[in-house]
């Protein structure tokens, strides 16, 4: 009897967990050839009968005591999940059968709860970076865990790795501050990054006197052949202007209005992506070098990894459209941002919003591809948030 | 004696013409397989010895009485010009020898004087178009001959060929008003077109609800598959806004601020170009569809034909960046422009100048080509008019 009673005591919490709490959202992690694939698992329980979704695909299954089973069918492949529910979450094995493969694979899986949104007031974090990353990687350990609504005040080094005191802290190539782990952010969500402050924190910037090859036609290339010598600019924060420190003959009185921006705002890319260098860009954001990413702007990025893993860096005191010399006025920056998470929203492209404009950022191997991506992304935005039909989208975009 | 005296009388004007007036600028026209090739011929005379240029190539020769001879060497080819000077100009034959060709060709040539710039005040012309052209052609007869400094007030039909009264006057495809022959404009010069007025002259525009294929990715293309139905917009000139005449559900209260622009400003393209349709564009300008070509802007185009042959048309009440639906708010227009000619200035691209910006228009088969053309053109502008070195150009463009 005692033994039987003990069994009941032991079982009760598991049954309660299964019936009372396994319903809802989980982060499902599946091993794929040694790589973690993270997806959102949403479960509904009706007695012992289980239904739900992995990402946007349907599953069905059952729960008996602490044992959970569910099946995902996609195309010719079937994944049979079997696992055990414990206080820490769920874990088990998948039997993956595919018409094209002779014998099924048996990778492991696990799932853990996403914490509910924290109650209480948002927090402001003062973050002093001590290391900088040169890849937008999902495996860099988070430097800070923050919650939706929280604000982070921090600094970035310039594209060459120098900080606000001119000390080189890291090899160049857009080293990033972060990654910041945003609690509750899951694959399929959108990370919202409101840039409250994007300000200079030193009085000089580095640049050069070349034009990148892909912007040159042959005749102009010959003319520009001696380019890419370093140029230092003085940043006058009082007057809000930049001027060359040792101006050449015809630029003796040349000043430009400072308009600080971030060349890089990124989340960690999704499964299957080897970590891209911080000179790269894509649907995850990255080195977009878009000169509307300034103080006051809001950047929206599609989350692909639990916690989103936000990176910021590559500040420019000012940049033309397209960063024709590949090195706008590169400088360190004081940055303050507030994050938020929009659950379950597919984004095809990064989005940027100012007080006057909504903008999509098309990133592709050619300008044609980039145009198509930006146009499709804007179409999706107008459909999702403004409820426009395809016909109405075209009328507005024309 | 009388006979001899008569000979003297007869010779004198020719000698005077040769010595006193053949120096200076001429329009040289050469027959090339039945096509007129127009170039600027500049002559300097020292006794009987002749020097000068055709375009940017040097010539040398001689004048004896009414006979003129000069030689142009370019690469392996030699052109020997022989001709006769008369009160009407000069004309003769070329012997064209080329290493690669077995026997010399003997095309004809002629040259006539460019009139000196007119003295006296500029004129304002009220021009009512009666016909419209669908090709940017050098062979369309000029509708009006005007002088540098002159102003023309006229109208254009919409891209579909309808005028301010809604009467269809011509088949669609950006029919143009013009060509206007600008006296003194010669190949190698720049035509300056200041747009004093670009105003609506009716209260409706036509558009559509599609997105052009080259801006669509496959997913967006599927979504937009039912597009390109006609859409009529009401243009409220009092309030300065446009709205759909029969707004669909989500655009019931949708208005856009009117900003009239010209999709087409062009000169006739140069030698070797079969006349392009008025949907085309290039170094000669044409259907640039650039939404900064508005009232107050100045357009600079490289002249390739005597008189430049200016065309204007394709008015839009408003257009987004890139005319994504291929048919912005197409409407007829009231246009007033003032022309000027800058002699001897090579332009790689059309230029547009506003009160705040200088802009080059890159036109190419791909966006990459267009970017390279626009960048090179801007580099040339900064070099020509701002005396910047290549290094300084890069600093300013970055």
Interface residues (C-beta under 8 A of the other chain):
Chain A: X207 X208 X209 X210 X211 X214 X215 X216 X217 X219 X220 X223 X224 X226 X227 X229 X231 X244 X248 X249 X250 X251 X254 X319 X320 X322 X323 X324 X325 X326 X327 X328 X329 X348 X366 X367 X368 X371 X372 X373 X375 X376 X379 X383 X386 X387 X388 X389 X390 X391 X392 X393 X394 X395 X396 X397 X398
Chain B: X207 X208 X209 X210 X211 X214 X215 X216 X217 X219 X220 X223 X224 X226 X227 X229 X231 X244 X248 X249 X250 X251 X254 X319 X320 X322 X323 X324 X325 X326 X327 X328 X329 X348 X366 X367 X368 X371 X372 X373 X375 X376 X379 X383 X386 X387 X388 X389 X390 X391 X392 X393 X394 X395 X396 X397 X398
